[in-house]
Amino acid sequence: MRRGHFLGLLVAGALALTGCSATVGPPEVTFYGDGRTVDTGPAEYCDALLRNCDKHPDHIASLKVRKGMPVQISVPSQISDTPWLVNVQYADANGQLQLKQQYFTPNSQLAYTAEPGGAGNQLVVVEVQQIGAAYAADQNGNPILDENGNPQLVARAFWSLQIQP
């Protein structure tokens, strides 16, 4: 076999293998807390218009994180290229549940540190939500507006971390 034919076959084989591995599933999110890391897929993942959804409750992750310790979140560009947010639920020193939410515009950030709000507080749930192109609507199909008159957008996917104290 001539060298040119061999190289051509080699290149064609490499392209075929690359094409086979190009299928990409839903993105994974990495949570890191108290020296431990967990990667997880979405517990629910929908197309951008929320018409087709896949639910995976077994993808809800858990980590053991001590009181007062943060959790770092890392998202891939599949998420950060779109609007996304983080919901943080924690128990304060009196045991009262508190909620914080942080919103991110597209292409603004790939990571976030979820803080418990104080040394005596315990993180309970950390959730990443990817916002879709759909909006919330009433029974007549009219958009539900926020306090600024903007349609309320709906999450198309979420990744959840349950904290074990």
C-alpha positions, -999 to +999 in steps of 0.1 A: +000+000+000+014+034-009+021+059+018-005+084+005-033+058+007-023+047+042-023+083+054-057+089+038-072+058+055-057+069+088-072+104+085-106+090+075-106+066+104-097+094+128-126+115+114-150+086+117-140+081+154-143+118+161-177+119+145-189+090+166-179+106+199-194+140+191-228+132+205-232+153+236-257+146+264-270+170+290-242+189+308-229+180+342-224+204+371-195+200+396-201+207+433-172+209+457-175+213+495-155+204+526-128+186+506-153+164+486-164+167+449-194+153+431-204+157+394-240+152+385-263+154+356-296+173+357-325+160+378-347+174+350-336+185+316-360+200+289-355+215+255-353+253+254-391+257+250-399+231+277-418+208+253-398+177+258-384+169+293-364+141+308-366+135+346-337+119+364-344+121+402-314+097+407-291+125+395-298+145+427-264+145+444-254+147+480-223+158+499-213+158+535-205+195+543-199+208+579-217+238+594-203+271+581-186+257+551-193+269+515-199+248+484-182+258+451-201+252+419-186+248+384-208+248+353-198+241+317-203+265+289-235+247+279-250+263+310-230+295+313-237+305+277-274+309+287-290+327+317-287+306+348-291+310+385-282+294+418-307+288+447-291+283+481-311+271+510-295+271+545-305+268+581-295+297+603-281+293+638-317+292+651-327+265+627-348+288+605-346+280+568-333+309+546-331+312+508-307+331+486-307+334+449-280+346+425-287+352+388-261+351+360-264+366+326-251+346+296-214+342+293-207+360+326-195+333+349-185+296+350-184+292+388-200+304+420-194+299+457-226+292+477-220+306+512-241+296+542-244+332+554-224+327+586-202+304+606-232+290+626-253+283+595-257+250+577-262+247+539-291+224+532-297+225+494-277+241+465-294+241+431-284+253+397-311+262+372-307+269+335-333+293+322-351+283+290-368+304+263-403+298+276-421+321+301-447+314+328-483+319+316-517+321+332-546+297+322-554+320+292-518+318+278-510+354+289-474+359+303-471+363+340-452+395+346-428+403+374-427+436+393-409+453+364-434+442+338-411+415+323-423+379+316-413+354+343-389+330+327-390+293+335-361+270+342-355+244+316-332+223+337-319+219+372-291+203+391-295+197+428-272+190+457-285+179+490-262+186+519-255+160+546-243+178+578 
